[in-house]
Amino acid sequence: MDIADLTPELLPFLGQAAYFELGMFENLAQAIRLAPDLDSKEGLSAAAGRALAKHQGLVAEIRRRGGEPSEVMAPFAPALDDFRAKTMGADWRELLLSCYLAGGLLDDFFIRLSDGLPGDVGPRVAHLLGQGAGTDVLVKHLKAAIDGDPRLGSHLALWGRRLVGDTLLVARSAIPAAVPAAGASAPGEERIEPVFTELIAAHTRRMDGLGLTA
């Protein structure tokens, strides 16, 4: 499904993706702070390091094109800060699930959207975001928690279903053509929907892998 002509301008794309990855790093740093033991803290540091590396790679792309990273990211800060506040979770396990599900879904989305970027920047961004995210440790701790308390699985399943809605709103905001005028259908909506179907399918697989009902 070709959505290249719906890809935003290069610098706004890079700015939104870079600020999202910075937020993921901050969330994972918070998860490290809340972790119950040193082994958990050490394992989560790898995931935090990957998020920071993604952010730094995207910032390098911004600078390569003469942009000032803080200025390019600034327009996206309020909405993404609000997203983080809504999806932070009430405890460590909810935060881990947010990092795993929201991080995975939006990485998938930005990779998909990068197909329409000019020159060779698209493949570079896709490679950067597609590298291992260190999420195995998130799955490990979540599975251990769910196995230890069957009631927790139902609770986290509800949290996961809430996360997907908020995360897809962030994804839609990255496509200017996906924002319709009042009472009108969004331009390109028929081409966008299959992409979101793919994202939701990947989200469902992540949920299934944890034994949660999507």
C-alpha positions in Angstrom: 0.0 0.0 0.0 1.7 3.2 -1.2 1.2 6.2 1.1 4.3 8.1 0.0 2.4 11.2 -1.0 0.9 11.3 2.5 4.3 11.4 4.2 4.8 14.8 6.0 7.6 17.2 5.2 11.0 15.7 6.1 12.0 18.0 9.0 8.6 17.7 10.7 8.7 13.9 10.3 12.2 13.8 11.9 11.2 16.2 14.6 8.1 14.2 15.7 9.9 10.9 15.6 12.9 12.3 17.4 10.8 13.8 20.2 8.9 10.5 20.5 12.1 8.5 21.0 13.3 11.0 23.6 10.0 10.5 25.4 10.5 6.7 25.2 14.0 7.1 26.7 12.5 9.2 29.6 9.8 6.6 30.2 12.4 3.8 30.3 14.6 5.8 32.6 11.5 6.1 34.9 11.0 2.4 34.6 14.7 1.9 35.7 14.1 4.2 38.7 11.0 2.2 39.7 12.4 -1.3 39.1 12.3 -3.5 42.2 15.9 -4.8 42.0 19.3 -4.3 40.5 19.0 -7.0 37.9 15.8 -5.4 36.6 17.5 -2.0 36.5 20.5 -3.3 34.6 18.3 -5.1 32.0 16.1 -2.1 31.4 19.2 0.1 30.8 19.7 -1.7 27.4 16.2 -0.7 26.3 16.7 2.9 27.4 20.0 3.0 25.6 18.4 1.9 22.4 15.7 4.5 22.6 18.4 7.2 23.2 20.4 5.9 20.3 17.3 6.2 18.0 16.7 9.8 19.2 20.3 10.7 18.6 20.3 9.2 15.2 17.2 11.2 14.2 18.7 14.4 15.7 21.8 13.8 13.5 19.5 13.6 10.4 17.9 16.9 11.4 21.3 18.6 11.8 22.5 17.1 8.5 19.7 19.2 6.8 20.6 22.4 8.7 17.8 22.1 11.2 18.1 23.0 14.9 16.8 19.9 16.7 15.1 21.7 19.6 13.3 24.0 17.2 12.3 21.2 14.9 11.0 19.1 17.8 9.3 21.9 19.7 5.9 21.9 17.8 5.4 18.3 18.8 6.3 18.6 22.4 2.9 19.6 23.9 1.0 16.8 22.2 3.6 14.1 22.9 4.0 15.2 26.5 0.3 14.9 26.9 0.4 11.4 25.3 3.2 10.4 27.7 1.2 11.7 30.7 -1.9 9.7 29.5 0.1 6.5 28.9 2.6 6.5 31.8 0.5 4.1 33.8 -0.2 3.9 37.5 2.6 1.5 38.3 5.8 -0.2 37.1 4.0 -2.9 35.1 1.7 -0.5 33.3 4.7 1.6 32.4 6.6 -1.4 31.0 3.5 -2.3 28.9 3.3 1.2 27.6 6.9 1.2 26.6 6.5 -2.1 24.9 3.2 -1.5 23.1 3.3 2.2 22.3 7.0 2.1 21.5 6.6 -0.9 19.1 3.5 0.5 17.4 4.9 3.9 16.7 8.3 2.6 15.6 6.4 0.4 13.1 4.4 3.4 12.0 7.4 5.8 11.5 9.2 3.0 9.6 6.2 2.6 7.3 5.9 6.3 6.8 9.6 6.7 6.1 8.9 5.0 2.7 7.9 8.4 1.4 10.9 10.4 2.5 13.2 11.8 -0.1 16.6 10.4 -1.2 18.3 7.9 1.0 17.0 9.3 4.3 14.1 6.9 4.3 16.1 3.7 4.3 18.5 5.2 6.9 15.6 6.1 9.2 13.9 2.7 8.7 17.2 0.9 9.5 17.7 3.1 12.6 14.2 2.5 14.0 14.1 -1.1 13.0 17.2 -2.1 15.0 16.7 -4.2 18.1 14.9 -2.1 20.7 16.0 -4.1 23.8 12.4 -5.0 24.4 13.1 -8.6 25.4 13.6 -7.5 28.9 10.2 -5.8 29.0 8.5 -9.0 27.8 10.5 -11.0 30.4 9.3 -8.9 33.3 5.7 -8.6 32.1 5.4 -12.3 31.5 6.8 -13.1 35.0 4.4 -10.6 36.6 1.4 -12.1 34.7 2.4 -15.7 35.4 2.7 -14.8 39.1 -0.7 -13.1 39.3 -3.4 -14.3 36.9 -5.6 -11.3 37.8 -2.9 -9.0 36.6 -3.4 -10.3 33.1 -7.0 -9.0 32.8 -5.9 -5.7 34.2 -3.0 -5.3 31.8 -5.2 -6.4 28.9 -7.6 -3.5 29.6 -4.6 -1.2 29.8 -3.2 -2.5 26.5 -6.5 -1.9 24.8 -6.6 1.7 26.0 -3.0 2.3 24.9 -3.7 1.3 21.3 -6.3 4.1 20.9 -4.1 6.8 22.3 -1.1 5.6 20.3 -3.0 5.5 17.0 -4.1 9.2 17.6 -0.4 10.1 17.6 0.2 8.2 14.4 -2.7 9.9 12.7 -1.4 13.3 13.7 1.8 12.6 11.7 -0.2 12.5 8.5 -1.5 16.0 7.7 -3.8 14.6 5.0 -5.4 12.4 7.5 -7.0 15.4 9.3 -10.4 16.1 7.7 -12.3 19.3 7.6 -15.5 19.3 9.8 -18.0 16.9 8.3 -15.7 15.7 5.5 -13.8 12.5 4.9 -10.1 12.7 5.2 -8.1 12.8 1.9 -6.4 9.5 1.4 -8.3 7.8 4.2 -8.9 4.6 2.1 -5.1 4.3 1.6 -4.3 5.0 5.2 -6.7 2.5 6.8 -4.8 -0.6 5.6 -1.7 0.8 7.1 -3.4 1.1 10.5 -4.9 -2.3 10.1 -1.3 -3.6 9.8 -0.2 -1.7 12.9 -3.1 -3.0 14.9 -2.3 -6.6 13.7 1.3 -6.2 15.0 -0.1 -4.7 18.3 -2.3 -7.8 18.6 0.6 -10.1 18.1 2.5 -8.3 20.9 -0.5 -8.7 23.2 -0.9 -12.3 22.2 2.8 -12.9 23.0 2.2 -11.8 26.5 -1.0 -13.9 26.8 -3.2 -10.8 26.8 -6.5 -10.4 24.9 -6.2 -7.5 22.5 
